[in-house]
Amino acid sequence: MAETVLISVFCQDRTGLIAAVTGELFSLGANLGDTTFSVLGTGAEFNSVCELPDGVTGADALRELESLPELEEGEISVTPFDLDPISGPLGNITHRIVVQGGDQPGLTARICEAFVQFDANIVRMNSRKIPGPDTTQYRISFYVSIPQERTKSCLATIANTAGEVGLSFESMSWDG
């Protein structure tokens, strides 16, 4: 019987990392579901919900991933995934929103709190410090699911909140 697992990797970032991990999973016969990859400082994080074929266990997947030279000294875990591997309506991205400006504590929290008022779900979020000659900028990209009837009010509130803390704001509809 097929087993669904969450595979998580954290290691030093390097060229070819995703190719090595996904290639090994392919050789095991794993079917990748929702998958994310991020560079975090000089590290890298890979997470994937995978369906392993009959006869392949999570322990097999872990052992094979641990043998990859690209993951040397990395942290690897393979755990059962007992939730539904298919995203529901809250996972449907309707908008991409980007806010950017001078770095200061609490920016992410302020913007995220504003989404809650409109039952908007953050599906993905990426943030990054961008050093500049005079100041450090902070850029946050949100991929969100906003209920259609609340979209206009939600976007206006996010734009106002961003403006209050000195951030620029841009949004676009997403057919993701």
Secondary structure in CASP SS format (residue, H / E / C, confidence):
PFRMAT SS
TARGET T0000
AUTHOR 0000-0000-0000
METHOD secondary structure of the structure
MODEL  1
M C 1.00
A C 1.00
E E 1.00
T E 1.00
V E 1.00
L E 1.00
I E 1.00
S E 1.00
V E 1.00
F E 1.00
C E 1.00
Q E 1.00
D C 1.00
R C 1.00
T C 1.00
G C 1.00
L H 1.00
I H 1.00
A H 1.00
A H 1.00
V H 1.00
T H 1.00
G H 1.00
E H 1.00
L H 1.00
F H 1.00
S H 1.00
L H 1.00
G C 1.00
A C 1.00
N E 1.00
L E 1.00
G E 1.00
D E 1.00
T E 1.00
T E 1.00
F E 1.00
S E 1.00
V E 1.00
L E 1.00
G C 1.00
T C 1.00
G E 1.00
A E 1.00
E E 1.00
F E 1.00
N E 1.00
S E 1.00
V E 1.00
C E 1.00
E E 1.00
L E 1.00
P C 1.00
D C 1.00
G C 1.00
V C 1.00
T C 1.00
G H 1.00
A H 1.00
D H 1.00
A H 1.00
L H 1.00
R H 1.00
E H 1.00
L H 1.00
E H 1.00
S C 1.00
L C 1.00
P H 1.00
E H 1.00
L H 1.00
E C 1.00
E C 1.00
G C 1.00
E E 1.00
I E 1.00
S E 1.00
V E 1.00
T E 1.00
P E 1.00
F C 1.00
D C 1.00
L C 1.00
D C 1.00
P C 1.00
I C 1.00
S C 1.00
G C 1.00
P H 1.00
L H 1.00
G H 1.00
N C 1.00
I C 1.00
T C 1.00
H E 1.00
R E 1.00
I E 1.00
V E 1.00
V E 1.00
Q E 1.00
G E 1.00
G E 1.00
D C 1.00
Q C 1.00
P C 1.00
G C 1.00
L H 1.00
T H 1.00
A H 1.00
R H 1.00
I H 1.00
C H 1.00
E H 1.00
A H 1.00
F H 1.00
V H 1.00
Q C 1.00
F C 1.00
D C 1.00
A C 1.00
N E 1.00
I E 1.00
V E 1.00
R E 1.00
M E 1.00
N E 1.00
S E 1.00
R E 1.00
K E 1.00
I E 1.00
P E 1.00
G C 1.00
P C 1.00
D C 1.00
T C 1.00
T E 1.00
Q E 1.00
Y E 1.00
R E 1.00
I E 1.00
S E 1.00
F E 1.00
Y E 1.00
V E 1.00
S E 1.00
I C 1.00
P C 1.00
Q H 1.00
E H 1.00
R H 1.00
T H 1.00
K H 1.00
S H 1.00
C H 1.00
L H 1.00
A H 1.00
T H 1.00
I H 1.00
A H 1.00
N H 1.00
T H 1.00
A H 1.00
G H 1.00
E H 1.00
V C 1.00
G C 1.00
L E 1.00
S E 1.00
F E 1.00
E E 1.00
S E 1.00
M E 1.00
S E 1.00
W C 1.00
D C 1.00
G C 1.00
END
